[in-house]
Amino acid sequence: MPSGLYVPTMVGVLRQDIALDLDSTAHKIALFNGSIAPNLNTDTAYGVGTYASNEVTGTGWPSGGVALSAAAAGGTSTAPTFGPAGAGVAVYDMGNVAVSGVTATGIHYLQLYADALANQGILLIDLGGDYPVDGVLRVLWRETGVFTWAMGGGS
């Protein structure tokens, strides 16, 4: 399954049924192994459906994951932001993730979810294989942001 946004969450946000604050540092990152079967068109939340099992935990990485407020080097916040990036484009960005003292194996997926909003899924990243961590868990986002959202055009 490719990486992407959780469609039910984004539709709920656009319909104003879900009050998702993408700038919140309370959102969490959870890790999963390759045994889950994600479907971004129907999946909704951490701990539900395919995310009810196969979570990767370990030393320094608890069940439920780590909040963005403590996911940067030195335990500081990654400070997410969402806003305009140009004509008809919005960008979601944050500082790179660097959590020290982590020992875990079999990490295949990274899930960002809104812990304070019924664990609503925001995005899923498929790492393309299983990875171990022994020391610092790092996620280096693209220089153009975690994701961009084109909102223009159409015929």
C-alpha positions as a Python dict, from the first residue, in 0.01 Angstrom:
ca = {
    (1, 'M'): (0, 0, 0),
    (2, 'P'): (145, 337, -89),
    (3, 'S'): (181, 619, 159),
    (4, 'G'): (-89, 881, 183),
    (5, 'L'): (-362, 1061, 371),
    (6, 'Y'): (-656, 887, 535),
    (7, 'V'): (-943, 971, 299),
    (8, 'P'): (-1226, 947, 559),
    (9, 'T'): (-1039, 1194, 781),
    (10, 'M'): (-977, 1445, 503),
    (11, 'V'): (-1336, 1419, 377),
    (12, 'G'): (-1457, 1475, 734),
    (13, 'V'): (-1236, 1781, 766),
    (14, 'L'): (-1364, 1930, 440),
    (15, 'R'): (-1725, 1862, 541),
    (16, 'Q'): (-1648, 2020, 879),
    (17, 'D'): (-1749, 1700, 1058),
    (18, 'I'): (-1398, 1658, 1202),
    (19, 'A'): (-1223, 1949, 1375),
    (20, 'L'): (-867, 1843, 1298),
    (21, 'D'): (-597, 2090, 1400),
    (22, 'L'): (-299, 1992, 1186),
    (23, 'D'): (-77, 2235, 1381),
    (24, 'S'): (-119, 2036, 1704),
    (25, 'T'): (187, 1888, 1871),
    (26, 'A'): (-40, 1641, 2054),
    (27, 'H'): (-64, 1419, 1744),
    (28, 'K'): (126, 1094, 1775),
    (29, 'I'): (339, 871, 1557),
    (30, 'A'): (280, 496, 1589),
    (31, 'L'): (483, 223, 1421),
    (32, 'F'): (353, -97, 1260),
    (33, 'N'): (507, -406, 1105),
    (34, 'G'): (441, -533, 753),
    (35, 'S'): (155, -762, 862),
    (36, 'I'): (-109, -490, 855),
    (37, 'A'): (-329, -446, 547),
    (38, 'P'): (-391, -70, 525),
    (39, 'N'): (-660, 82, 307),
    (40, 'L'): (-644, 461, 306),
    (41, 'N'): (-989, 481, 144),
    (42, 'T'): (-1163, 312, 439),
    (43, 'D'): (-930, 306, 742),
    (44, 'T'): (-1009, 566, 1004),
    (45, 'A'): (-804, 550, 1322),
    (46, 'Y'): (-519, 416, 1532),
    (47, 'G'): (-619, 102, 1723),
    (48, 'V'): (-910, 21, 1488),
    (49, 'G'): (-929, -256, 1226),
    (50, 'T'): (-589, -348, 1086),
    (51, 'Y'): (-425, -112, 1339),
    (52, 'A'): (-565, -306, 1637),
    (53, 'S'): (-259, -533, 1628),
    (54, 'N'): (91, -559, 1480),
    (55, 'E'): (209, -235, 1638),
    (56, 'V'): (587, -214, 1677),
    (57, 'T'): (704, -114, 2024),
    (58, 'G'): (1035, -137, 2198),
    (59, 'T'): (1272, 34, 2434),
    (60, 'G'): (1201, 407, 2411),
    (61, 'W'): (898, 359, 2185),
    (62, 'P'): (578, 280, 2380),
    (63, 'S'): (248, 138, 2260),
    (64, 'G'): (48, 427, 2117),
    (65, 'G'): (364, 591, 1988),
    (66, 'V'): (530, 921, 2065),
    (67, 'A'): (369, 1266, 2057),
    (68, 'L'): (506, 1523, 1814),
    (69, 'S'): (573, 1742, 2119),
    (70, 'A'): (856, 1504, 2215),
    (71, 'A'): (961, 1366, 1875),
    (72, 'A'): (1250, 1595, 1784),
    (73, 'A'): (1614, 1591, 1884),
    (74, 'G'): (1653, 1656, 2255),
    (75, 'G'): (1287, 1571, 2319),
    (76, 'T'): (1164, 1899, 2177),
    (77, 'S'): (863, 1949, 1951),
    (78, 'T'): (861, 1895, 1577),
    (79, 'A'): (624, 2198, 1555),
    (80, 'P'): (389, 2100, 1269),
    (81, 'T'): (237, 2369, 1048),
    (82, 'F'): (-29, 2370, 777),
    (83, 'G'): (-78, 2664, 549),
    (84, 'P'): (-50, 2819, 202),
    (85, 'A'): (257, 2738, -6),
    (86, 'G'): (167, 2910, -331),
    (87, 'A'): (-118, 2944, -578),
    (88, 'G'): (-373, 2677, -496),
    (89, 'V'): (-134, 2469, -284),
    (90, 'A'): (-118, 2410, 91),
    (91, 'V'): (168, 2238, 269),
    (92, 'Y'): (187, 2036, 591),
    (93, 'D'): (534, 2046, 734),
    (94, 'M'): (721, 1981, 1057),
    (95, 'G'): (1071, 1937, 1187),
    (96, 'N'): (1240, 1603, 1135),
    (97, 'V'): (1169, 1332, 1389),
    (98, 'A'): (1461, 1222, 1607),
    (99, 'V'): (1379, 1012, 1914),
    (100, 'S'): (1682, 887, 2109),
    (101, 'G'): (1710, 562, 2302),
    (102, 'V'): (1487, 357, 2072),
    (103, 'T'): (1540, -13, 2011),
    (104, 'A'): (1278, -179, 1788),
    (105, 'T'): (1266, -414, 1489),
    (106, 'G'): (1035, -479, 1196),
    (107, 'I'): (920, -119, 1142),
    (108, 'H'): (736, -110, 807),
    (109, 'Y'): (473, 163, 851),
    (110, 'L'): (458, 496, 1032),
    (111, 'Q'): (112, 626, 1122),
    (112, 'L'): (45, 986, 1223),
    (113, 'Y'): (-281, 1015, 1414),
    (114, 'A'): (-478, 1265, 1623),
    (115, 'D'): (-462, 1121, 1974),
    (116, 'A'): (-692, 1392, 2114),
    (117, 'L'): (-949, 1334, 1837),
    (118, 'A'): (-1054, 971, 1888),
    (119, 'N'): (-722, 852, 1739),
    (120, 'Q'): (-826, 979, 1394),
    (121, 'G'): (-572, 873, 1129),
    (122, 'I'): (-400, 1158, 945),
    (123, 'L'): (-139, 990, 728),
    (124, 'L'): (39, 661, 676),
    (125, 'I'): (390, 616, 543),
    (126, 'D'): (496, 285, 391),
    (127, 'L'): (872, 251, 439),
    (128, 'G'): (886, -13, 166),
    (129, 'G'): (1043, -277, 389),
    (130, 'D'): (1110, -375, 748),
    (131, 'Y'): (1365, -167, 937),
    (132, 'P'): (1531, -198, 1276),
    (133, 'V'): (1631, 91, 1502),
    (134, 'D'): (1903, 72, 1763),
    (135, 'G'): (1968, 419, 1896),
    (136, 'V'): (1786, 709, 1730),
    (137, 'L'): (1463, 670, 1535),
    (138, 'R'): (1480, 931, 1260),
    (139, 'V'): (1226, 1042, 1004),
    (140, 'L'): (1358, 1296, 759),
    (141, 'W'): (1072, 1472, 583),
    (142, 'R'): (1105, 1606, 230),
    (143, 'E'): (1227, 1962, 200),
    (144, 'T'): (895, 2049, 35),
    (145, 'G'): (701, 1930, 342),
    (146, 'V'): (540, 1618, 480),
    (147, 'F'): (265, 1655, 220),
    (148, 'T'): (128, 1914, -18),
    (149, 'W'): (-233, 1952, -112),
    (150, 'A'): (-320, 2101, -451),
    (151, 'M'): (-657, 2273, -432),
    (152, 'G'): (-701, 2432, -768),
    (153, 'G'): (-827, 2369, -1113),
    (154, 'G'): (-1046, 2111, -1263),
    (155, 'S'): (-1290, 2133, -1544),
}
